[in-house]
Amino acid sequence: MWRSEVNDAVVDLIDPRPGETVIDIGAGMGPGVMRAAASGAEVLAIDPTPFMRTVMSGRRWFSRRRKSIRVLDGAVEALPAGDHQVHALWSVNTMHHWSSVADGAVEIARVLAPGGRIVLVDEDFSDPRHPNSEEWHKRHGEDSHHGFSMVDASEMGDLMTGAGLVDVVAEQRDMAGRPVIAVTARGPN
């Protein structure tokens, strides 16, 4: 809950640096936020859910890095950041919640600085290799992703490329020992 190996792996890939502005889309309880804040980056913890923002705000309050963390209302379709102002952004287990993946791709491209980095990851709980797969299938059945659509890696790649991002790689792979759908890309220089 307070820490996630997948979040750790994603933030390691993002490699936030001192002085950068970075975004965690769907920050939730903030495992990625806290790890990124330790790098010296300014972290925008974006979440559309009041409860999650409250939890993250409380967690921020007790952090030595609280001045570098801002907890904000928002979603991928309307990110609270200026054009080309974000050096890196990521999301973990939120893509399947996005109300418009196409709008999200355009919005990511809008806020991403030239050469900025993105890593978007959804764990593939339906994959039998996932440690929580059996529980997921019991709760949700074979064709459900808890009420949301499963993310299609190829479609995500096409949307990110169409939004103007470069070096797009969208694939099913393993991360932190779990099967995931991952999208990485950069803002054009």
ROSE-4610 file (N, C-alpha, C; in Angstrom, 1 decimal, always signed):
// ROSE-4610
residu = [M/M/M/W/W/W/R/R/R/S/S/S/E/E/E/V/V/V/N/N/N/D/D/D/A/A/A/V/V/V/V/V/V/D/D/D/L/L/L/I/I/I/D/D/D/P/P/P/R/R/R/P/P/P/G/G/G/E/E/E/T/T/T/V/V/V/I/I/I/D/D/D/I/I/I/G/G/G/A/A/A/G/G/G/M/M/M/G/G/G/P/P/P/G/G/G/V/V/V/M/M/M/R/R/R/A/A/A/A/A/A/A/A/A/S/S/S/G/G/G/A/A/A/E/E/E/V/V/V/L/L/L/A/A/A/I/I/I/D/D/D/P/P/P/T/T/T/P/P/P/F/F/F/M/M/M/R/R/R/T/T/T/V/V/V/M/M/M/S/S/S/G/G/G/R/R/R/R/R/R/W/W/W/F/F/F/S/S/S/R/R/R/R/R/R/R/R/R/K/K/K/S/S/S/I/I/I/R/R/R/V/V/V/L/L/L/D/D/D/G/G/G/A/A/A/V/V/V/E/E/E/A/A/A/L/L/L/P/P/P/A/A/A/G/G/G/D/D/D/H/H/H/Q/Q/Q/V/V/V/H/H/H/A/A/A/L/L/L/W/W/W/S/S/S/V/V/V/N/N/N/T/T/T/M/M/M/H/H/H/H/H/H/W/W/W/S/S/S/S/S/S/V/V/V/A/A/A/D/D/D/G/G/G/A/A/A/V/V/V/E/E/E/I/I/I/A/A/A/R/R/R/V/V/V/L/L/L/A/A/A/P/P/P/G/G/G/G/G/G/R/R/R/I/I/I/V/V/V/L/L/L/V/V/V/D/D/D/E/E/E/D/D/D/F/F/F/S/S/S/D/D/D/P/P/P/R/R/R/H/H/H/P/P/P/N/N/N/S/S/S/E/E/E/E/E/E/W/W/W/H/H/H/K/K/K/R/R/R/H/H/H/G/G/G/E/E/E/D/D/D/S/S/S/H/H/H/H/H/H/G/G/G/F/F/F/S/S/S/M/M/M/V/V/V/D/D/D/A/A/A/S/S/S/E/E/E/M/M/M/G/G/G/D/D/D/L/L/L/M/M/M/T/T/T/G/G/G/A/A/A/G/G/G/L/L/L/V/V/V/D/D/D/V/V/V/V/V/V/A/A/A/E/E/E/Q/Q/Q/R/R/R/D/D/D/M/M/M/A/A/A/G/G/G/R/R/R/P/P/P/V/V/V/I/I/I/A/A/A/V/V/V/T/T/T/A/A/A/R/R/R/G/G/G/P/P/P/N/N/N]
num = [1/1/1/2/2/2/3/3/3/4/4/4/5/5/5/6/6/6/7/7/7/8/8/8/9/9/9/10/10/10/11/11/11/12/12/12/13/13/13/14/14/14/15/15/15/16/16/16/17/17/17/18/18/18/19/19/19/20/20/20/21/21/21/22/22/22/23/23/23/24/24/24/25/25/25/26/26/26/27/27/27/28/28/28/29/29/29/30/30/30/31/31/31/32/32/32/33/33/33/34/34/34/35/35/35/36/36/36/37/37/37/38/38/38/39/39/39/40/40/40/41/41/41/42/42/42/43/43/43/44/44/44/45/45/45/46/46/46/47/47/47/48/48/48/49/49/49/50/50/50/51/51/51/52/52/52/53/53/53/54/54/54/55/55/55/56/56/56/57/57/57/58/58/58/59/59/59/60/60/60/61/61/61/62/62/62/63/63/63/64/64/64/65/65/65/66/66/66/67/67/67/68/68/68/69/69/69/70/70/70/71/71/71/72/72/72/73/73/73/74/74/74/75/75/75/76/76/76/77/77/77/78/78/78/79/79/79/80/80/80/81/81/81/82/82/82/83/83/83/84/84/84/85/85/85/86/86/86/87/87/87/88/88/88/89/89/89/90/90/90/91/91/91/92/92/92/93/93/93/94/94/94/95/95/95/96/96/96/97/97/97/98/98/98/99/99/99/100/100/100/101/101/101/102/102/102/103/103/103/104/104/104/105/105/105/106/106/106/107/107/107/108/108/108/109/109/109/110/110/110/111/111/111/112/112/112/113/113/113/114/114/114/115/115/115/116/116/116/117/117/117/118/118/118/119/119/119/120/120/120/121/121/121/122/122/122/123/123/123/124/124/124/125/125/125/126/126/126/127/127/127/128/128/128/129/129/129/130/130/130/131/131/131/132/132/132/133/133/133/134/134/134/135/135/135/136/136/136/137/137/137/138/138/138/139/139/139/140/140/140/141/141/141/142/142/142/143/143/143/144/144/144/145/145/145/146/146/146/147/147/147/148/148/148/149/149/149/150/150/150/151/151/151/152/152/152/153/153/153/154/154/154/155/155/155/156/156/156/157/157/157/158/158/158/159/159/159/160/160/160/161/161/161/162/162/162/163/163/163/164/164/164/165/165/165/166/166/166/167/167/167/168/168/168/169/169/169/170/170/170/171/171/171/172/172/172/173/173/173/174/174/174/175/175/175/176/176/176/177/177/177/178/178/178/179/179/179/180/180/180/181/181/181/182/182/182/183/183/183/184/184/184/185/185/185/186/186/186/187/187/187/188/188/188/189/189/189]
x = [+0.8/+0.0/+0.9/+1.8/+2.7/+3.9/+4.1/+5.3/+4.9/+5.4/+5.1/+6.3/+6.6/+7.8/+7.6/+6.4/+6.2/+6.4/+5.8/+6.1/+7.6/+8.3/+9.7/+10.4/+10.1/+10.7/+10.3/+9.1/+8.7/+9.5/+9.5/+10.3/+11.8/+12.3/+13.7/+13.9/+12.9/+13.0/+12.9/+12.0/+11.8/+13.0/+13.7/+15.0/+14.8/+13.9/+13.7/+15.0/+15.2/+16.5/+16.2/+17.1/+16.9/+16.6/+15.6/+15.2/+14.1/+13.9/+12.9/+11.5/+10.5/+9.1/+8.6/+8.0/+7.5/+6.1/+5.4/+4.0/+3.7/+3.0/+2.5/+1.0/+0.5/-0.9/-1.6/-2.6/-3.3/-2.4/-1.9/-0.8/-1.3/-2.6/-3.1/-2.5/-2.0/-1.4/+0.0/+0.6/+1.8/+3.1/+3.1/+4.4/+5.4/+5.0/+5.8/+6.2/+5.3/+5.5/+6.7/+6.6/+7.6/+9.0/+9.0/+10.3/+10.9/+10.0/+10.5/+10.9/+10.2/+10.6/+12.0/+12.4/+13.7/+14.8/+14.5/+15.5/+15.8/+14.9/+15.1/+14.2/+13.4/+12.5/+11.3/+10.6/+9.3/+8.3/+7.5/+6.6/+5.1/+4.4/+3.0/+2.2/+1.6/+0.8/-0.6/-1.0/-2.3/-3.2/-4.4/-5.4/-6.8/-7.8/-9.1/-10.0/-9.5/-10.3/-10.0/-11.0/-10.8/-10.2/-10.6/-10.1/-8.6/-8.2/-6.8/-6.0/-6.5/-5.8/-5.6/-6.6/-6.5/-5.5/-5.4/-4.4/-3.0/-2.9/-1.6/-1.2/-2.1/-1.8/-1.3/-1.9/-1.5/-0.1/+0.1/+1.5/+2.5/+2.2/+3.1/+3.4/+2.4/+2.7/+3.8/+3.9/+4.9/+6.2/+6.3/+7.5/+8.5/+9.8/+10.8/+10.9/+10.4/+10.4/+9.1/+8.3/+7.0/+6.9/+8.0/+8.0/+8.2/+8.6/+8.8/+7.6/+6.6/+5.4/+4.2/+3.4/+2.2/+1.1/+0.0/-1.1/-2.2/-2.6/-3.5/-4.6/-5.8/-6.9/-6.7/-6.9/-6.8/-6.8/-6.8/-6.8/-6.0/-5.7/-4.9/-5.5/-6.8/-7.4/-7.4/-7.0/-6.9/-5.8/-4.6/-3.5/-3.2/-3.1/-2.9/-1.4/-1.0/+0.4/+0.4/+1.4/+1.5/+2.1/+1.9/+2.5/+4.0/+4.4/+5.8/+6.6/+6.0/+6.6/+7.1/+6.7/+6.9/+8.1/+9.1/+10.2/+10.0/+9.1/+8.8/+7.5/+6.8/+5.5/+5.3/+4.6/+4.3/+2.9/+2.5/+1.3/+1.5/+0.9/+0.9/-0.5/-1.0/-2.3/-3.4/-3.3/-4.4/-4.9/-4.1/-4.6/-6.0/-6.3/-7.6/-8.7/-8.4/-9.4/-9.6/-8.7/-8.8/-10.1/-10.9/-12.2/-12.0/-10.8/-10.5/-9.0/-8.6/-7.2/-6.7/-7.4/-7.0/-6.7/-7.7/-7.5/-6.3/-6.1/-5.0/-3.7/-3.6/-2.3/-2.0/-3.0/-2.9/-2.4/-3.0/-2.7/-1.3/-0.9/+0.5/+1.5/+1.2/+2.1/+2.1/+1.0/+0.9/+1.8/+1.8/+2.5/+4.0/+4.3/+5.7/+6.7/+7.8/+8.9/+9.6/+10.2/+11.0/+12.0/+12.0/+12.9/+12.4/+11.3/+10.7/+10.4/+10.3/+10.2/+8.8/+8.2/+7.0/+7.2/+6.6/+6.5/+5.0/+4.2/+2.9/+2.8/+2.3/+2.3/+1.0/+0.3/-0.8/-0.4/-0.5/-0.2/-1.3/-0.8/-1.8/-2.2/-3.2/-3.7/-4.3/-4.7/-5.3/-4.3/-3.0/-2.0/-1.8/-1.8/-1.7/-0.3/+0.6/+1.9/+1.9/+0.9/+0.8/+0.5/+1.2/+1.0/-0.5/-1.2/-2.6/-3.6/-3.2/-4.1/-5.3/-5.0/-6.1/-7.2/-6.7/-7.7/-8.4/-7.7/-8.4/-9.4/-9.1/-10.1/-11.3/-11.1/-12.3/-13.2/-12.6/-13.4/-14.0/-13.3/-13.7/-14.1/-13.8/-14.1/-13.1/-13.3/-12.3/-12.3/-13.4/-13.5/-13.6/-13.3/-13.5/-12.2/-12.0/-10.9/-11.4/-12.1/-12.9/-13.7/-14.5/-15.4/-14.8/-13.6/-12.9/-12.3/-12.0/-11.4/-9.9/-9.5/-8.1/-7.4/-6.2/-5.4/-4.8/-4.9/-4.3/-2.9/-1.8/-0.5/-0.4/-0.8/-0.7/-1.4/-2.7/-3.5/-2.8/-2.3/-1.7/-0.5/+0.3/+1.5/+1.1/+0.0/-0.5/-1.0/-1.7/-2.2/-1.1/+0.0/+1.1/+1.9/+2.1/+2.7/+1.9/+0.6/-0.3/-0.3/-0.1/-0.1/+1.2/+2.2/+3.5/+4.6/+4.5/+5.6/+6.5/+7.7/+8.7/+9.3/+10.0/+10.7/+9.6/+8.5/+7.4/+7.6/+7.5/+7.5/+6.4/+5.5/+4.3/+4.3/+4.3/+4.5/+4.0/+3.8/+3.6/+5.0/+5.3/+6.6/+6.5/+7.6/+7.7/+8.4/+7.9/+8.5/+8.3/+9.4/+9.4/+8.8/+9.0/+8.6/+7.1/+6.5/+5.0/+4.8/+3.8/+3.5/+2.8/+3.2/+2.6/+2.4/+1.5/+1.4/+2.1/+3.2/+4.0/+4.2/+4.1/+4.3/+5.4/+6.5/+7.5/+7.6/+8.0/+8.1/+8.9/+9.1/+9.8/+9.0/+9.2/+8.7/+9.6/+9.1/+10.1/+11.0/+12.2/+13.2/+12.9]
y = [-1.2/+0.0/+1.3/+1.4/+2.5/+2.4/+1.2/+1.0/+0.0/+0.1/-0.8/-1.1/-2.4/-2.7/-2.2/-2.3/-1.8/-0.3/+0.5/+1.9/+2.2/+1.5/+1.7/+1.5/+0.4/+0.2/+1.3/+1.8/+2.8/+4.1/+4.5/+5.7/+5.6/+4.4/+4.2/+4.4/+3.9/+4.1/+5.6/+6.3/+7.7/+8.5/+8.1/+8.7/+10.2/+10.6/+12.0/+12.6/+13.9/+14.6/+15.9/+16.3/+17.6/+18.7/+19.5/+20.6/+20.3/+19.1/+18.7/+18.8/+19.0/+18.9/+17.6/+16.7/+15.4/+15.2/+14.4/+14.1/+12.6/+12.3/+11.0/+11.1/+10.5/+10.5/+9.4/+9.8/+8.8/+8.4/+9.4/+9.1/+8.2/+8.2/+7.3/+7.7/+6.6/+6.8/+7.2/+7.3/+8.0/+7.2/+5.9/+5.2/+5.8/+6.1/+6.7/+8.1/+8.9/+10.3/+10.4/+9.5/+9.6/+9.2/+8.2/+7.8/+8.9/+9.5/+10.6/+11.8/+12.2/+13.4/+13.2/+12.0/+11.8/+12.2/+12.3/+12.6/+14.1/+14.9/+16.4/+17.0/+16.2/+16.8/+17.4/+18.3/+18.8/+17.8/+17.2/+16.2/+16.7/+16.6/+16.9/+15.6/+15.4/+14.2/+14.4/+13.9/+14.2/+13.0/+13.3/+12.3/+12.9/+12.2/+12.8/+12.5/+11.6/+11.1/+11.9/+12.6/+13.3/+12.5/+11.3/+10.5/+10.2/+9.9/+9.6/+10.8/+12.0/+13.3/+13.5/+13.2/+13.4/+12.5/+11.3/+10.3/+10.8/+11.2/+11.7/+13.0/+13.9/+15.1/+14.8/+13.9/+13.5/+12.9/+12.1/+11.4/+12.5/+13.4/+14.6/+15.3/+15.6/+16.4/+15.8/+14.5/+13.9/+13.6/+14.0/+13.8/+14.9/+14.6/+15.6/+16.4/+15.8/+16.4/+17.1/+17.4/+17.9/+19.2/+20.0/+21.2/+20.9/+19.7/+19.4/+18.6/+18.4/+17.6/+18.5/+18.5/+19.2/+18.2/+18.2/+17.3/+18.0/+17.6/+18.4/+17.5/+18.1/+17.5/+17.5/+16.4/+16.3/+14.9/+14.8/+13.5/+13.6/+12.5/+12.6/+13.4/+13.5/+14.2/+15.7/+16.2/+17.6/+17.8/+17.7/+17.8/+19.2/+19.5/+20.8/+21.2/+21.4/+21.8/+22.6/+23.5/+24.3/+23.5/+24.1/+23.5/+23.3/+22.1/+21.7/+22.1/+21.9/+22.3/+21.0/+19.8/+18.6/+17.8/+17.5/+16.8/+15.3/+14.8/+13.4/+13.1/+12.1/+11.7/+10.2/+9.7/+8.3/+8.0/+6.8/+6.3/+4.8/+4.3/+2.9/+2.5/+1.5/+0.9/+2.0/+2.9/+3.9/+3.9/+3.5/+3.6/+3.0/+1.9/+1.3/+2.2/+3.2/+4.1/+5.3/+5.6/+6.8/+6.9/+8.0/+8.1/+8.2/+8.8/+8.9/+8.8/+7.6/+7.3/+8.3/+8.6/+9.5/+10.9/+11.4/+12.7/+12.7/+11.6/+11.5/+11.6/+10.9/+11.0/+12.4/+13.1/+14.5/+15.4/+15.2/+16.0/+15.7/+14.5/+14.1/+14.8/+14.8/+15.5/+17.0/+17.6/+19.0/+19.4/+18.7/+19.1/+18.7/+17.7/+17.1/+18.1/+18.4/+19.2/+18.5/+19.2/+18.5/+17.6/+16.3/+15.3/+14.7/+15.2/+14.6/+13.2/+12.5/+11.0/+10.6/+9.6/+9.0/+7.5/+7.0/+5.5/+5.3/+4.6/+4.3/+2.8/+2.3/+0.8/+0.4/-0.6/-1.3/-2.7/-3.2/-4.6/-5.4/-6.6/-7.5/-8.6/-8.2/-9.2/-10.4/-10.3/-11.5/-12.5/-12.1/-13.1/-14.1/-15.4/-16.4/-16.3/-15.6/-15.5/-14.4/-13.5/-12.5/-13.1/-12.7/-13.3/-13.1/-12.1/-11.9/-12.3/-13.1/-13.5/-14.3/-15.3/-16.2/-15.4/-14.5/-13.7/-12.7/-12.2/-11.3/-12.0/-13.2/-14.0/-14.3/-14.6/-15.0/-13.7/-12.6/-11.4/-10.8/-10.9/-10.2/-11.1/-12.4/-13.2/-13.1/-13.8/-13.9/-12.6/-11.9/-10.8/-9.4/-9.3/-8.1/-7.5/-6.2/-5.6/-4.6/-5.1/-4.5/-3.3/-3.6/-2.6/-1.7/-1.9/-1.0/-1.9/-1.2/-2.0/-2.3/-3.4/-3.8/-2.9/-2.5/-1.6/-2.5/-1.9/-2.6/-1.8/-2.6/-2.0/-1.3/-2.0/-1.5/-0.2/-0.2/+1.0/+2.2/+1.9/+3.0/+3.5/+2.6/+3.1/+3.9/+3.5/+4.3/+5.7/+5.7/+7.0/+8.0/+7.4/+8.2/+8.8/+7.9/+8.3/+9.4/+9.2/+10.1/+11.5/+11.5/+12.7/+13.5/+12.9/+13.6/+13.1/+12.1/+11.6/+10.8/+10.7/+9.9/+8.8/+7.9/+6.8/+6.0/+5.8/+5.1/+3.6/+3.0/+1.5/+1.1/+0.4/-0.1/-1.6/-2.3/-3.7/-4.4/-5.7/-6.5/-7.0/-6.8/-7.2/-7.5/-7.9/-8.1/-6.9/-6.5/-5.4/-5.7/-5.7/-6.0/-7.4/-8.3/-9.7/-9.9/-8.9/-9.0/-8.7/-9.4/-9.1/-7.7/-6.9/-5.5/-5.2/-4.2/-3.5/-2.2/-1.9/-0.7/+0.1/+1.4/+2.4/+3.3/+3.4/+4.4/+5.3/+6.6/+7.5/+8.7/+9.6/+10.9/+12.0/+13.2/+14.4/+14.7/+15.2/+15.5/+16.7/+16.6/+17.7/+19.0]
z = [+0.0/+0.0/+0.0/+0.9/+1.0/+0.1/-0.4/-1.3/-2.3/-3.5/-4.6/-5.4/-5.6/-6.4/-7.9/-8.4/-9.8/-9.8/-8.8/-8.8/-8.7/-7.9/-7.7/-9.1/-9.8/-11.1/-12.1/-12.1/-13.0/-12.7/-11.5/-11.1/-11.4/-11.3/-11.6/-13.2/-14.0/-15.4/-15.8/-15.1/-15.3/-14.9/-13.9/-13.5/-13.2/-12.2/-12.0/-11.4/-11.8/-11.5/-10.7/-9.9/-9.1/-10.1/-9.7/-10.5/-11.5/-11.8/-12.8/-12.2/-13.1/-12.7/-13.3/-12.4/-12.8/-12.3/-13.0/-12.7/-12.5/-11.4/-11.2/-11.5/-12.6/-13.0/-12.2/-11.4/-10.6/-9.4/-8.7/-7.7/-6.6/-6.3/-5.2/-3.9/-3.2/-1.9/-2.0/-3.2/-3.4/-3.3/-3.6/-3.5/-4.6/-5.7/-6.7/-6.4/-5.9/-5.5/-4.5/-3.5/-2.4/-2.9/-3.8/-4.3/-5.2/-6.1/-7.0/-6.2/-5.1/-4.3/-3.7/-3.4/-2.8/-3.8/-5.1/-6.1/-6.2/-5.6/-5.6/-6.7/-7.4/-8.4/-7.7/-8.4/-7.9/-8.5/-7.6/-8.0/-7.9/-9.0/-9.0/-8.9/-7.7/-7.5/-7.9/-9.1/-9.7/-9.4/-8.9/-8.7/-8.8/-9.4/-9.5/-8.3/-7.4/-6.3/-5.0/-4.5/-3.2/-2.1/-1.9/-0.8/-1.0/-2.2/-2.5/-2.3/-2.7/-2.5/-1.0/-0.3/+1.2/+1.8/+1.4/+1.9/+1.5/+0.2/-0.3/+0.4/+0.7/+1.4/+2.8/+3.5/+4.8/+4.8/+3.8/+3.7/+3.3/+2.5/+2.1/+3.4/+4.2/+5.4/+6.3/+6.4/+7.2/+6.5/+5.3/+4.5/+4.7/+4.8/+4.8/+3.5/+2.5/+1.1/+0.8/+1.8/+1.5/+0.6/+0.7/-0.1/-1.6/-1.9/-3.3/-3.9/-3.1/-3.5/-3.5/-4.6/-4.7/-5.0/-4.3/-4.5/-5.2/-6.4/-7.2/-7.7/-7.9/-8.5/-10.0/-10.6/-12.1/-12.6/-13.9/-14.6/-15.8/-16.5/-17.6/-18.8/-18.8/-19.9/-19.7/-18.5/-18.2/-17.1/-17.5/-16.5/-16.0/-14.7/-14.2/-14.4/-15.6/-15.9/-17.2/-17.3/-18.5/-19.7/-20.9/-22.1/-22.0/-22.3/-22.4/-21.1/-20.0/-18.7/-17.9/-18.3/-17.5/-18.1/-17.3/-17.7/-17.8/-17.0/-17.0/-16.3/-16.8/-16.2/-16.3/-15.4/-15.3/-14.7/-15.0/-14.3/-14.1/-13.0/-12.7/-12.3/-13.1/-12.9/-13.0/-13.9/-14.1/-15.5/-16.5/-17.9/-18.1/-17.5/-17.7/-17.1/-16.3/-15.7/-16.6/-17.5/-18.3/-19.1/-19.0/-19.7/-21.2/-21.6/-23.0/-23.2/-23.7/-23.9/-25.0/-26.0/-27.1/-26.5/-25.7/-25.1/-24.1/-23.4/-22.5/-23.3/-24.4/-25.2/-25.7/-26.1/-26.6/-25.4/-24.3/-23.1/-22.6/-22.6/-22.2/-23.2/-24.5/-25.4/-25.2/-24.8/-24.5/-23.4/-22.3/-21.1/-21.1/-21.9/-21.9/-22.6/-21.9/-22.4/-23.5/-24.4/-25.5/-24.8/-25.3/-24.8/-23.5/-23.0/-21.7/-21.8/-20.7/-20.6/-20.1/-20.7/-20.1/-19.9/-18.9/-18.6/-18.1/-18.8/-18.4/-18.3/-17.2/-16.9/-16.3/-16.8/-16.1/-15.9/-14.7/-14.4/-15.1/-15.7/-16.4/-15.4/-14.6/-13.6/-14.2/-15.5/-16.2/-16.6/-16.6/-17.0/-15.8/-16.1/-15.1/-14.3/-14.9/-14.2/-13.2/-13.2/-12.2/-10.8/-9.8/-8.4/-7.9/-8.4/-8.0/-9.0/-10.0/-11.1/-10.6/-9.8/-9.4/-8.6/-7.7/-7.0/-7.9/-8.9/-9.8/-10.6/-11.1/-11.9/-11.0/-9.8/-8.9/-8.7/-8.6/-8.4/-9.7/-10.8/-12.0/-13.2/-13.1/-14.2/-15.3/-16.4/-17.5/-18.3/-18.5/-19.5/-18.8/-17.6/-16.9/-16.3/-16.4/-15.7/-14.7/-13.7/-12.7/-13.3/-14.3/-14.9/-15.9/-16.2/-17.2/-18.3/-19.4/-20.5/-20.3/-20.7/-20.6/-21.6/-21.3/-22.1/-23.3/-24.5/-25.6/-25.9/-25.8/-26.0/-27.4/-28.4/-29.8/-30.0/-29.5/-29.6/-28.8/-27.6/-26.8/-27.6/-28.2/-29.0/-30.1/-30.9/-32.0/-31.5/-30.4/-29.9/-29.5/-28.8/-28.4/-29.6/-30.6/-31.8/-32.5/-32.6/-33.3/-32.5/-31.2/-30.5/-30.6/-31.3/-31.6/-30.8/-29.9/-29.1/-30.0/-29.6/-30.3/-29.5/-30.2/-29.5/-28.7/-29.3/-28.6/-28.6/-27.5/-27.4/-26.5/-27.1/-26.3/-26.4/-25.3/-25.3/-24.0/-24.1/-22.9/-22.5/-21.2/-20.8/-19.3/-18.7/-17.2/-16.6/-15.4/-14.7/-13.2/-12.5/-11.1/-10.8/-11.8/-11.7/-11.9/-12.6/-12.9/-14.3/-15.0/-16.3/-16.4/-17.3/-17.4/-18.9/-19.1/-20.4/-20.2/-20.9/-20.7/-22.0/-21.8/-22.8/-22.4/-23.2/-22.9/-24.2/-24.0/-25.1/-24.6/-25.6/-25.3/-26.0/-25.5/-26.2/-27.3/-28.5/-29.6/-29.2/-29.7/-29.4/-30.2]
